[in-house]
Amino acid sequence: HIQCLKWELIAPTLNMWANWYMSQWDIYIQQCPFALNHPFLHSVTDPLVVFKSPTEKSYARYRELMQIIDIALLDVVSLQYQPRAIVASVMYVLLGYHFGPVSYTHLRAHETSLHLVCRLLLEKKQ
């Protein structure tokens, strides 16, 4: 039976989710035809916002994401969310920050309470 294997299941961590989302984003932004041809990316100064490339800028974004996740965990409101949701929300807010201004109406139309917490933490950090 399976108990004989003595496998231990380890729950996904925030770090695991963060690395997964960052890797998926990098693949998307660099290879997806929809992303490459999106008019929004042609209107920003730095369209290639990546996290896992071997550059200082990319590593700075990685550190920034992980620091904001650490800060979010200190907020009692974030305890009601799954680790995956926390990472996705922080990444959503951080990408918006790096891509520059977007329509306030567009941002609020997609904002959840967790996005709000992350956005406020990011604004407090500045």
N, C-alpha and C positions, 0 to 999 in steps of 0.2 A: 504494500500500500504506500501511499504518498508520504505518510508519517515516517517511514523508514528512511527517506531521503534526508530528513532533518533540515529542510530548507527554511530559511528565515526570510520573511517578507519585510521589506523596509518601505515604509510609507514615503511617497514622493515628498521631497523637501522643497522649500522655497528656492534654494540654489539650483536644484534640478530643474524646476519649472522655469526659472529665469534663463538658464542656459538653453533649454529647449526652445523657448519663445524667441530668444535672441538669434539662435541658429536658424529657426524657421523664417524670421524676419529677413535675415541676411540673404537667404536663398530667394525669398520672394522679391525683394527689392533689386536684386542683381540679375535674376533669371526670368521672372514672370513677364510675359509680353504686356499684360494689362498694366503692371506697375511701370515698366520701362516706357510705355507710351502715354501714360496718364498726364493730362495737361497740368495738373497740380505740381507734379515733379519738375516740369519744365519752367515753372514760375518761381521756384525757390532757389536761393543761392547755393545751397549744398544738397542736391537731390539724393546723394548716396549716403544716407544716414545708416551706418552699419555698426554692429557691436562686437563682432568676433574677428574682424580683420586684424592682421598684425601691424597696426599703426597706433601711434600715440593718441590720435583723435578717437579712434574706435575704442581703445582701452579706457580713455577718459569717460566715454559714454557708458561702458560696462560698469565702471566704478560708480558712476553717478546713479545708474539704475539700482545697483546693489545697496548703495547708501540710502536711497529713498525707501527701498523695501525695508531696510533695517529700521528706519524712522517710523514707517507705517505700522510696524509691529508693536511699537511703543504706545500706539493709540488704541484704547480699549474698544473702540468701534470696530476696528479691523478684526477683532477676534471672532466676529460672527461670520466671517468669510473664509472660504477654502483657500489654501495657499495658491492654487492655480489662478483663482480670481484676483487675488491681491497682486500677483506678478503681472497678469494681463492688464489690470487697471493702471498700475504704475507705468508700464511700458506704453500704454495708450497716451497717458498724460505727457510722458517724457518725449515721445515722438512728436506730439503736438508742439511741445516747447522747442524742439530742435528744427522742426519744419517752419516754424514761424507762425504768424497770426493766421487764424482761420475765422470764419464767420462765427460770431458769438451765438447766433441762433443755431447754426449747425452743431457747434460743440455741445450746447445745452440739450439739443434734441437726442443726443446719444449718451449723455452723462447719467451714470448711476450714482447712488449714494457713495459707493466706494471710489468712483472717479472723483467725486467732489472732495472726499477726504484726501486723496492723493494730490489733487490739484492744490488744495489749501496748504498741504505740507510742502509742496514744491515752491509755492509762492512765499511761504515762511522762510524757506532755505535761502532765497535770494535776498 
